[in-house]
Amino acid sequence: MDPLEGLDDIDWASLRHAYGSAEGIPAALRALRSPSSDERGEALNERLWHSIWHQGTRYPATVATVPFLVALAADPATPDRAEIVHLLMMLSVGYPDDKLPHGVDIAAWRADLRERRTLTPEGWERRLDAWVAEAPNEHQRDRRTWLREKRDPQAELRAMEIDLAVYDAVLVGVPVLRPLLESPESGLRTWTAALLGLFPEEAASSIPALSARLEAESDAFALSNVITALGMLGHRPAIPRIRTFLSGDRPVHRLAAATALVGLSEVDETVIGQLTVSSVWANLGHTDDAFRTLAASGSLESATRSLRNAEADPAAFDRALEGLRTGPVAQTRLMVGAALTFAFGILDLGDSSIHTTAPFLAGIKVPYDEEELPAGDELEPFEDLDDRQRDVVRALADLPPDSWDDAVIETMLQAWGVPDDLAGLRDYLTTV
């Protein structure tokens, strides 16, 4: 069957994309079958990506284009199918990393759209009032007050209608795309796994397929997407298996496992420590290509920020502190990261440096502040720290000598403003 059958039955000139009329879309789709890689690349990157997905925005033409992209991706005769599935993944939700680690709350999305369709002008004003009032601090409240004057309810409704229509168009194609998990092409498996994690309404069929790849997948990046997809789909039976990747050989799998476990609300000291260490590795430029790709995709930042609202095991801090004092050297990095996070806040990636933000972890009484603090701010005098913070600093001062030669631990200490040499830290213990 021709994957482009019916292409000319659509009035493309009447549809719009980022640059106006979509009359050029049929030629771009046909070019995806060209024997010329240059022609295919130009069609995909310049004539499709930039027009039907423009900085995350989707358009009426996007909705009409999706079924043909699905058919092309499913046809073995189509070249560069991995890139087409990647595009479909992005079209589904705009920026997929925003859906990590908890996945797409499709029920809430559909309910919000139903409510928007019936919202009166008065109801819209009440919704904006509530949005401003719910700001976490004065800075954000001032920003939302300024933004509310620029919000257009009809434009937002139209955008929501289009976004959900695109999502549903890809949803229809999921059963056709799912078998690509078994493709001999690693890139095709990689993006198919990532796409499946965005569609909880297809979870009953996707979870068995992903679970099979969890054991069979040999490509590092593809396996990382399988792990995070299972977390996004809320597959709790996979938790024990996912936890085994926290101590695996590949940094990318440890990061993927920590991300998935945050999505599954399985937050403990090892998960927090792994996200912290991964943040440092990303900042230091880790040499593992798959890790760099996953970290750069936004999964690390999304999972770390999600810790603000996570419910951690109340005993996790005590275990982190004990592990810091007595654990094996191989676990020291993780426990340093976890203990510092519990005591002082979440380590997060800024645009060009590491930042800290305060967490919303159950049982961890750290003041919450929406604003990020510059890395390296000095701690207040030791005498002014709370009991938990003092316990962590004392435990750090008792680390074995070889820990002070570790660049990751040094960077974590610097990020929180803790002295990064043993003599300096012991001097800090006497500050008042």
Summary of the structure (lengths in Angstrom):
residues: 432
radius of gyration: 24.1
end to end distance: 78.0
largest distance: 78.9
contacts: 1446
relative contact order: 0.07
helix: 67%
strand: 4%
